[in-house]
Amino acid sequence: MRRIAVTGGTGFIGAVLIDQLLREDCAVRAMARNVRRLKPREGVEIIEGDLESAQALDALAAGVDAFLHLAGETHAKTEQDYARINVAGAERAAAAAAKAGARFVHASSLSARQPQASPYARSKFDSEAAVARASDGNYLALRLPAIYGPGDLVTLPYFKLVKSGFNFEPATEKPAKATILFVEDAASALIAAATRGATGAVYEVEDEEREGRYWSEIGDALSGVYGNTVTAFRIPKPAVALLHEGVRAAESIFGKTPSIRQGQVNELFHPDWVARENLFGQATGWRPKTPLKEGFAKTVRWYQEQGLL
């Protein structure tokens, strides 16, 4: 039986990851700041702690075969918070795995390919270097693309927009394209990385469409699930930037955690988020199993069951 440590198990991808690990008869040890957010169940040992506790990380890593690191911050209030959690936290986790002799799998982001785009992208880029320093080379970093699926509330507004009959795309000089991956496939890639792939490497994780998809193709696939017709419109960057900064300012005034991260407009208007460099599937034989329309149908069904759509 493989013994797997997990951080970020209460998150969107992490919850699906733990379910898959249990189905594969792995023994899971998961760390959480709030243990009540991880439901007790057979096969899961829960460690209370966070990425700033070397003691908790050592306890998490002790005796495991692989350490899957998903914990991080996507919407931090400050650049310092990104560095503290995404960079220093990842480095401590990698050091704990190295001490235990476990393979370390780091969930990075495709945004790390453009570190100048945003503080978040910079932190993911820097986290890869931090993990390399701390892990003695026994690590893989997976640059995950945009992830969607049941349990995700970030993409819910887009699903609502297309249901209402509209689809938007950023008005870039060159039509924007992206890789988009179903959450169960993202989880399976992380599990595969526990045993496959050359260590000391950074891989980009692809979907089933090697050349990526235009925004219009993504909208058409979702409208096909709804059975409606959508009208596409292109939004200029200044308009989106004005809206985003207004939302961020309002949230800051009321002390809320930002729902839109600094620099997210730059990420949105970057024309190429297609996984194509050092592909994980190409190197290991892993393949995504969920076509886009099937994944959208599963996601729509979940939103409807939750009364969200």
C-alpha positions in Angstrom: 0.0 0.0 0.0 1.4 3.4 -1.0 1.5 6.0 1.7 0.8 9.5 0.5 1.0 12.8 2.3 -1.2 15.7 1.0 -1.3 19.4 1.7 -4.3 21.5 0.5 -6.7 18.6 0.9 -9.6 20.9 1.8 -9.3 22.8 -1.5 -11.0 22.2 -4.8 -8.4 19.9 -6.4 -7.2 18.5 -3.1 -10.6 17.1 -2.1 -10.9 15.3 -5.4 -7.3 14.1 -5.1 -7.9 12.5 -1.7 -11.0 10.7 -3.0 -9.0 9.3 -5.9 -6.1 8.2 -3.6 -8.6 6.3 -1.4 -10.1 4.6 -4.5 -6.6 3.4 -5.4 -6.1 1.9 -1.9 -3.5 4.4 -0.8 -3.0 5.4 2.8 -3.5 9.1 3.0 -2.1 11.5 5.6 -3.5 15.0 5.1 -2.6 18.3 6.9 -5.1 21.0 7.5 -5.2 24.2 9.6 -8.8 23.5 10.5 -9.1 19.7 10.9 -12.9 20.0 10.9 -12.8 20.8 7.2 -11.5 17.3 6.5 -14.2 14.8 7.2 -12.9 11.8 9.2 -12.9 8.6 7.2 -11.1 5.3 7.0 -7.8 5.5 5.3 -7.1 9.2 6.1 -4.9 10.3 9.0 -5.3 14.0 9.7 -2.4 16.2 10.9 -3.3 19.6 12.3 -0.9 22.4 11.2 0.1 24.7 8.4 3.0 25.5 6.1 4.7 27.6 8.7 5.1 24.7 11.1 8.2 22.6 10.4 7.1 20.2 13.2 3.7 19.6 11.5 5.3 19.1 8.1 7.8 16.6 9.5 5.0 14.7 11.1 3.1 14.8 7.8 6.1 13.5 5.8 7.4 10.8 8.1 7.3 7.4 6.5 5.4 8.3 3.3 6.4 7.3 -0.2 5.3 10.5 -1.8 4.4 14.0 -0.7 1.8 15.8 -2.9 1.9 19.6 -2.2 -1.2 21.5 -3.2 -1.6 24.1 -0.4 -1.1 27.6 -1.5 -2.7 31.0 -1.9 -4.4 32.1 -5.1 -5.9 35.4 -3.9 -3.5 36.8 -1.3 -3.9 40.4 0.0 -0.3 41.3 -0.5 2.8 40.2 -2.5 4.4 39.3 0.8 1.6 36.9 1.6 2.2 35.1 -1.8 5.9 34.9 -1.0 5.3 33.6 2.6 2.8 30.9 1.6 3.5 29.9 -2.0 7.3 30.2 -1.9 8.5 29.8 1.6 5.7 27.3 2.5 6.6 25.2 -0.5 10.2 25.2 0.4 9.5 24.0 3.9 7.2 21.3 2.6 9.9 20.1 0.1 12.5 20.1 2.9 10.3 17.9 5.1 9.8 15.5 2.2 13.5 15.4 1.5 14.2 14.6 5.2 11.8 11.7 5.0 13.2 10.4 1.7 9.8 10.9 -0.1 9.3 12.0 -3.6 7.9 15.5 -3.6 5.2 16.5 -6.2 4.6 20.3 -6.3 1.4 21.6 -7.8 2.6 24.7 -9.7 0.7 26.7 -12.3 1.0 27.3 -16.0 1.1 31.0 -15.1 4.7 30.4 -13.8 5.6 30.5 -17.5 4.9 34.3 -17.4 6.1 35.4 -14.0 5.9 39.1 -14.9 2.1 38.8 -15.4 1.1 39.0 -11.7 2.4 38.5 -8.2 0.7 35.1 -8.1 2.5 34.0 -11.3 5.8 35.3 -9.9 5.2 33.3 -6.6 4.5 30.1 -8.5 7.7 30.6 -10.6 9.7 31.3 -7.5 8.2 28.3 -5.7 9.6 26.0 -8.3 13.1 27.3 -7.6 12.5 27.0 -3.9 11.4 23.4 -4.2 14.4 22.6 -6.3 16.7 24.0 -3.6 15.1 22.1 -0.8 14.3 18.7 -2.3 17.7 17.3 -3.2 16.4 16.8 -6.7 13.7 14.3 -5.7 10.8 16.4 -6.9 8.5 17.1 -9.8 6.7 20.4 -10.4 3.5 20.1 -12.4 2.4 23.4 -14.0 -1.4 22.9 -14.0 -3.5 24.8 -16.5 -7.0 26.3 -15.9 -8.9 23.7 -13.9 -12.7 23.3 -13.8 -15.2 20.8 -12.4 -17.7 20.0 -9.6 -16.8 21.9 -6.5 -15.3 24.9 -8.2 -17.0 28.3 -7.6 -14.4 30.4 -9.4 -15.7 29.4 -12.8 -19.4 29.5 -11.8 -19.9 33.1 -13.2 -18.6 32.0 -16.6 -21.1 29.0 -16.6 -23.9 31.5 -15.7 -22.8 33.9 -18.5 -22.9 31.2 -21.2 -26.3 29.9 -19.9 -27.7 33.4 -20.3 -26.6 33.3 -24.0 -23.4 35.2 -24.0 -19.7 34.3 -24.3 -16.8 36.7 -24.0 -13.2 36.6 -25.0 -10.3 39.0 -24.3 -9.7 41.4 -27.1 -6.1 40.4 -27.8 -4.2 41.2 -31.0 -3.8 37.4 -31.5 -6.8 35.3 -30.5 -6.2 33.9 -27.1 -5.9 30.1 -26.6 -5.7 28.0 -23.4 -5.4 24.5 -22.1 -8.4 23.6 -19.8 -8.4 20.5 -17.7 -11.1 18.6 -15.8 -10.4 18.4 -12.0 -10.4 14.6 -11.9 -7.7 14.6 -14.6 -5.6 17.1 -12.7 -5.8 14.9 -9.7 -4.8 11.8 -11.7 -1.8 13.6 -13.1 -0.7 14.5 -9.5 -1.1 10.9 -8.5 0.8 9.6 -11.5 3.6 12.0 -10.7 4.1 10.2 -7.4 5.7 7.3 -9.3 6.3 8.5 -12.9 8.5 11.1 -14.6 12.1 12.1 -14.3 12.7 13.8 -11.0 14.2 17.3 -10.8 11.9 18.4 -13.6 9.1 20.9 -14.3 6.3 19.6 -16.5 3.4 21.3 -18.1 0.1 19.3 -17.9 -1.9 19.1 -21.1 -5.5 18.4 -21.9 -6.8 16.2 -24.8 -6.5 19.1 -27.3 -2.8 19.5 -28.0 -3.1 22.9 -29.7 -5.3 24.4 -27.0 -8.7 26.0 -27.5 -9.9 29.4 -28.4 -12.4 31.1 -26.0 -15.0 30.7 -28.7 -14.5 26.9 -28.8 -14.8 26.7 -25.0 -18.0 28.7 -25.1 -19.4 26.6 -27.9 -18.7 23.4 -26.0 -20.5 24.7 -22.9 -23.5 26.0 -24.9 -23.7 22.5 -26.5 -24.3 21.2 -23.0 -27.0 23.8 -22.4 -28.5 23.4 -25.8 -28.6 27.1 -26.4 -27.1 29.6 -28.8 -24.5 32.1 -27.5 -23.5 35.5 -28.8 -19.8 36.1 -28.5 -18.3 39.5 -27.7 -14.7 40.7 -27.2 -13.9 42.8 -24.2 -11.0 45.3 -24.3 -8.4 45.2 -21.6 -9.0 48.7 -20.2 -12.7 47.9 -19.5 -11.8 44.7 -17.6 -9.0 46.4 -15.7 -11.3 49.2 -14.6 -13.9 46.7 -13.4 -11.3 44.6 -11.6 -9.7 47.5 -9.8 -13.1 48.7 -8.7 -14.0 45.3 -7.2 -10.6 45.1 -5.5 -10.9 48.6 -4.0 -14.4 47.9 -2.7 -13.2 44.6 -1.1 -10.2 46.3 0.4 -12.4 49.0 2.0 -14.5 46.3 3.7 -11.5 44.2 4.7 -12.5 41.2 2.5 -10.1 38.7 1.0 -9.8 39.8 -2.7 -11.9 37.7 -5.1 -9.8 39.1 -8.0 -6.1 39.0 -7.6 -3.6 41.7 -8.4 -2.5 41.3 -12.0 -5.3 38.9 -13.0 -6.1 41.1 -15.9 -2.7 40.5 -17.3 -3.2 36.8 -16.9 -6.6 37.0 -18.7 -5.2 38.9 -21.6 -2.1 36.8 -22.2 -2.8 35.2 -25.5 -1.1 31.8 -25.0 -1.9 29.6 -22.0 -1.5 26.4 -24.0 0.5 23.6 -22.3 3.2 22.7 -24.9 6.6 22.7 -23.2 8.0 19.5 -21.5 4.6 17.9 -21.4 3.9 15.6 -18.5 1.8 13.1 -20.6 4.4 12.9 -23.3 7.1 12.1 -20.8 5.1 9.6 -18.7 2.3 8.1 -20.7 -0.3 9.8 -18.5 -3.4 10.9 -20.4 -6.5 13.0 -19.5 -9.7 10.9 -19.7 -12.4 13.6 -19.7 -13.3 15.3 -23.0 -14.3 19.0 -22.5 -18.0 18.6 -23.2 -18.3 15.6 -20.9 -16.5 17.5 -18.1 -18.7 20.6 -18.7 -21.8 18.3 -18.4 -20.6 16.9 -15.1 -19.9 20.4 -13.8 -23.3 21.8 -14.9 -25.0 18.8 -13.2 -23.2 19.5 -9.9 -24.0 23.2 -10.0 -27.7 22.4 -10.6 -27.7 19.9 -7.8 -26.3 22.5 -5.4 -28.9 25.1 -6.6 -26.2 27.3 -8.0 -27.2 27.3 -11.6 
